[in-house]
Amino acid sequence: MTELRTKMIRAMELKNLSHHTQKSYLTAVTGIARFYNQSPDKMSKEKIEDYLLYLKKDKGNAPNSCYSVLTGLRFLYKYVTEKEIPVTYSISRTRRKLPQVLTMEEICKIFCCTSNLKHRLILMTTYSAGLRASETMNLKAKHIDSKTMLIQVENGKGKKERYTLLSKRLLVELRSYYRKYRPRTYLFPSSFKKKKDQPLSYETIRCVYEDARKKAGVNRGVGIHTLRHSFATHLLEAGYDLRKIQVLMGHARLTTTMIYLHVSRKTLSKIPSPLDLIDKKHAGKEDSTDDPNKT
């Protein structure tokens, strides 16, 4: 490991960046170092900007991919190198798409098509508590609190801790699952002998969801994160407060949760048009002005 890499990892740890963000930033720095076969702290501003233009024009990277590289390099030159290099290259990010949401009927189909008890419980837990895949992976038996009917989420996004819902139906099934599998540390441990008492990988959980979705004949909602989106939208449609949903989801900003207002068709369909708000009194006043006998 080079000295520069060691310094960068230390700086990222001090900034309390997530594992995913650290990995992304290191990939960005490694990419430019290999491209020029030179240490990034020895490069000029022009070289850095030429590399970003290469990613955009020659390699054809998507705007979000280029933006990820740009933020990684900016972190390096702001917090790690002795001299900050202000990169003036601006990348417009792609427009954020609305998340896909499944209906309750489609989600039931996915659960019913999963014959493996462990796999079904992984999907049910993810949906019923609105968890990220990484949060489901790291769940432990001690996090299930049947007294308060809450699930404790440790080390969520940004290493934050929160509590979310524990479904009564899920609790019954989890007890049956626990009696059968007797997990030691992690609620859903890896099945590999070499990785005994270790959490499942993201790829495994992704495959569990995708296999069940395809088997159920559900053509929409690619990616297990769809279950989390569906959790928030279904709560909103049931009439629950947006602020409470924000807390359950672990969103730092309410604006992030507000995207589900645009996703929920049921919620939007309940909003009356202002034309329908015009009552008979208003209509009477409007009609009276057009009466030719009153002029």
HELIX and SHEET records of a PDB file:
HELIX    1   1 GLU A    3  LEU A   14  1                                  12    
HELIX    2   2 HIS A   19  TYR A   36  1                                  18    
HELIX    3   3 PRO A   40  LYS A   42  5                                   3    
HELIX    4   4 LYS A   45  LEU A   53  1                                   9    
HELIX    5   5 TYR A   54  ASP A   58  3                                   5    
HELIX    6   6 PRO A   63  PHE A   75  1                                  13    
HELIX    7   7 LEU A   76  VAL A   80  3                                   5    
HELIX    8   8 MET A  104  CYS A  112  1                                   9    
HELIX    9   9 LEU A  117  ALA A  129  1                                  13    
HELIX   10  10 ALA A  133  MET A  137  1                                   5    
HELIX   11  11 ALA A  141  HIS A  143  5                                   3    
HELIX   12  12 LYS A  157  LYS A  159  5                                   3    
HELIX   13  13 LYS A  168  TYR A  181  1                                  14    
HELIX   14  14 LYS A  193  LYS A  195  5                                   3    
HELIX   15  15 TYR A  202  LYS A  215  1                                  14    
HELIX   16  16 HIS A  225  GLU A  237  1                                  13    
HELIX   17  17 LEU A  242  MET A  249  1                                   8    
HELIX   18  18 LEU A  254  THR A  257  1                                   4    
HELIX   19  19 ILE A  259  VAL A  263  1                                   5    
HELIX   20  20 ARG A  265  SER A  269  1                                   5    
HELIX   21  21 PRO A  274  LEU A  277  5                                   4    
HELIX   22  22 LYS A  280  SER A  288  1                                   9    
HELIX   23  23 PRO A  292  LYS A  294  5                                   3    
SHEET    1   A 3 ILE A 144  ASP A 145  0                                        
SHEET    2   A 3 LEU A 150  VAL A 153 -1                                        
SHEET    3   A 3 ARG A 162  LEU A 165 -1                                        
END                                                                             
